[in-house]
Amino acid sequence: MPEVISVREFIDETHEDYKSPTTSSFTTKMASCRNTVNNIEEALDSDRAVLQKMKKAAKAKHTSGQDHISHLETYITSMEKLAVNFTNNGEEELAASFNKFAEFSKELLTPMKNLLQSMYHNLNFFLDSLVKGDLKEVKGDLKKPFDRSWKDYESKL
């Protein structure tokens, strides 16, 4: 398998080929150039797949967080109903305790909602812009121009 070529080597080879096409060894480096383009394309495909998995995981985390918040709200409502029942039964101390615990739980619920919403917006916006924007248009676009340029170069030789 041919080796990969660095950007510096590529620039040096093309500069040498431009200055002296008859003595250039650029054609011997074409396999390395093609291999480098293929390696970059494969790496981008792999990165795209990982980013899509991250996006799905972030969405699942947000959904499970929303479910958790919903269950906590149900729990708080149940504690408030218990407090009302204890008040009706004349047990004011228990009613006050359940009310305080429900209020405390509500106070903890607000930052949790904010954290979950911020995480969803910040992370998913970033992942969406990468997957749907920056990396979507790149798929297969590195090989095509390289192959065309290579064929043009070979036909001129």
C-alpha positions as CSV (number, residue, x, y, z in Angstrom):
1,M,0.0,0.0,0.0
2,P,1.5,3.3,-1.0
3,E,2.4,5.8,1.7
4,V,0.6,9.0,2.5
5,I,2.1,12.3,1.4
6,S,2.2,15.4,3.6
7,V,1.0,18.8,2.5
8,R,4.6,20.1,2.5
9,E,5.8,17.2,0.3
10,F,2.9,17.8,-2.1
11,I,3.7,21.5,-2.4
12,D,7.4,20.7,-3.0
13,E,6.6,18.1,-5.6
14,T,4.1,20.3,-7.5
15,H,6.5,23.3,-7.3
16,E,9.3,21.1,-8.8
17,D,6.9,19.8,-11.4
18,Y,5.9,23.3,-12.3
19,K,9.5,24.5,-12.6
20,S,10.8,21.5,-14.5
21,P,8.1,19.2,-15.9
22,T,10.6,17.0,-17.8
23,T,12.8,16.1,-14.8
24,S,10.0,16.0,-12.3
25,S,9.2,12.9,-10.3
26,F,5.6,14.0,-9.5
27,T,4.0,11.1,-11.4
28,T,5.7,8.7,-9.0
29,K,4.0,10.4,-6.1
30,M,0.5,10.3,-7.6
31,A,-0.3,7.0,-5.8
32,S,0.7,8.5,-2.5
33,C,-1.5,11.5,-3.3
34,R,-4.5,9.3,-4.1
35,N,-3.9,7.2,-1.0
36,T,-3.8,10.4,1.1
37,V,-7.1,11.6,-0.4
38,N,-8.7,8.2,0.3
39,N,-7.4,8.2,3.9
40,I,-8.8,11.7,4.5
41,E,-12.1,10.7,2.9
42,E,-12.4,7.6,5.2
43,A,-11.5,9.7,8.2
44,L,-14.2,12.2,7.4
45,D,-16.7,9.4,6.9
46,S,-15.8,8.0,10.3
47,D,-16.0,11.4,12.0
48,R,-19.4,11.9,10.4
49,A,-20.7,8.6,11.8
50,V,-19.4,9.4,15.3
51,L,-21.0,12.8,15.2
52,Q,-24.3,11.3,14.2
53,K,-24.1,8.8,17.0
54,M,-23.3,11.7,19.4
55,K,-26.3,13.6,18.1
56,K,-28.6,10.6,18.7
57,A,-27.1,10.1,22.2
58,A,-27.6,13.8,23.1
59,K,-31.2,13.7,21.9
60,A,-31.8,10.5,23.9
61,K,-30.3,12.2,27.0
62,H,-32.6,15.2,26.5
63,T,-35.6,12.9,26.2
64,S,-34.8,10.9,29.3
65,G,-34.1,14.2,31.1
66,Q,-37.5,15.5,30.1
67,D,-39.1,12.2,31.4
68,H,-37.2,12.6,34.7
69,I,-38.4,16.2,35.1
70,S,-42.0,15.0,34.3
71,H,-41.7,12.3,37.0
72,L,-40.3,14.8,39.5
73,E,-43.2,17.2,38.8
74,T,-45.6,14.3,39.4
75,Y,-43.8,13.5,42.7
76,I,-44.1,17.1,43.8
77,T,-47.8,17.2,43.0
78,S,-48.2,14.0,45.0
79,M,-46.4,15.6,48.0
80,E,-48.6,18.7,47.8
81,K,-51.7,16.4,47.8
82,L,-50.4,14.6,50.8
83,A,-49.9,17.9,52.5
84,V,-53.6,18.9,51.8
85,N,-54.7,15.5,53.1
86,F,-52.7,15.9,56.3
87,T,-54.1,19.4,56.7
88,N,-57.7,18.1,56.4
89,N,-56.9,15.4,59.0
90,G,-55.6,18.0,61.4
91,E,-51.9,17.0,61.2
92,E,-50.5,20.4,60.6
93,E,-46.8,19.6,61.3
94,L,-46.8,16.8,58.7
95,A,-48.6,19.0,56.2
96,A,-46.0,21.8,56.7
97,S,-43.2,19.3,56.3
98,F,-44.5,18.0,53.0
99,N,-45.2,21.5,51.8
100,K,-41.6,22.5,52.6
101,F,-40.2,19.4,50.9
102,A,-42.4,20.1,47.8
103,E,-41.2,23.7,47.7
104,F,-37.6,22.6,48.1
105,S,-38.0,20.1,45.3
106,K,-39.5,22.8,43.0
107,E,-36.5,25.0,43.7
108,L,-34.2,22.1,42.6
109,L,-36.3,21.4,39.6
110,T,-35.9,24.8,38.0
111,P,-32.1,24.7,37.6
112,M,-32.4,21.1,36.3
113,K,-34.8,22.3,33.6
114,N,-32.5,25.1,32.7
115,L,-29.4,22.9,32.6
116,L,-31.2,20.3,30.4
117,Q,-32.5,23.0,28.0
118,S,-29.1,24.7,27.7
119,M,-27.4,21.4,27.1
120,Y,-29.9,20.5,24.4
121,H,-29.6,23.8,22.6
122,N,-25.9,24.2,22.8
123,L,-24.9,20.6,22.0
124,N,-27.5,19.8,19.4
125,F,-27.1,23.1,17.6
126,F,-23.3,22.4,17.3
127,L,-23.8,18.8,16.2
128,D,-26.6,19.8,13.8
129,S,-24.4,22.4,12.1
130,L,-21.6,19.9,11.8
131,V,-23.6,16.9,10.5
132,K,-26.1,18.8,8.3
133,G,-23.9,21.7,7.3
134,D,-20.1,21.4,7.3
135,L,-19.7,17.7,6.8
136,K,-22.8,17.0,4.7
137,E,-21.4,18.6,1.6
138,V,-17.9,17.0,1.9
139,K,-19.0,13.4,1.3
140,G,-17.2,12.1,-1.8
141,D,-16.1,15.6,-2.8
142,L,-12.4,15.0,-2.2
143,K,-12.0,12.1,-4.5
144,K,-13.8,13.5,-7.6
145,P,-11.7,16.6,-8.1
146,F,-8.6,14.6,-7.4
147,D,-9.5,12.0,-10.0
148,R,-10.3,14.6,-12.6
149,S,-7.1,16.4,-12.0
150,W,-5.1,13.2,-12.2
151,K,-6.7,12.2,-15.5
152,D,-6.0,15.7,-16.9
153,Y,-2.4,15.5,-15.7
154,E,-1.9,12.1,-17.3
155,S,-3.5,13.1,-20.6
156,K,-1.1,16.1,-20.8
157,L,1.9,13.9,-20.3
